[in-house]
Amino acid sequence: MRVVIGPVSADSAAAWIGFAREVVADLDALAPGECFSTPEVRGIFDRYLGEWAAAVARSDGKFVWESDIPAEQVEYHVHAFHQAAAMLARHEEQTGERQSPAEGDEFYLALLTSVLGALEAEGPSSAAFAQHLGQFWPGRDLSLL
């Protein structure tokens, strides 16, 4: 399955990637014992963040990232990403403070739209999964959407 994120502002991507790197570094402290803080899932997050940061560094002000990824792998990664996003949303509710930078909203929405859209186009099973997650994905209702 082809996943394409962008084009979006490289500054937005950089802001969100920087925030996400901090979150990944703090996953255990933010949600001890949660299943997404395993070394395997942290490695997945780190790999994507590294690839996206490299794309920002190569950009001319616009971020674009493309990759061919097996649908099953995307589903697994999206599930882990959803768990982290839900944990952050709970943390925001508890503290009353926004965790992610507003500058990163454009990238975050492009990421969600791209990945969920690629899953929806993949076939009935992947589409049902994407639609289910998309109904209650934290931050998907941002005014930029």
Buried (B, 14 or more C-beta within 10 A) or exposed (E): BEBBBBBBBBBBBBBBBBBBBEBBEEBEEBBEEBEBBEEEBBEBBBEBBEEBBEBBEEBEEEBBBEEEBEBEEBBBBBBBBBBBBBBBBEBBEEEEEEBBBEBBBBBBBBBBBBBBBBBBEBEEEBBEBBEEBBEEBBBBEBEEE
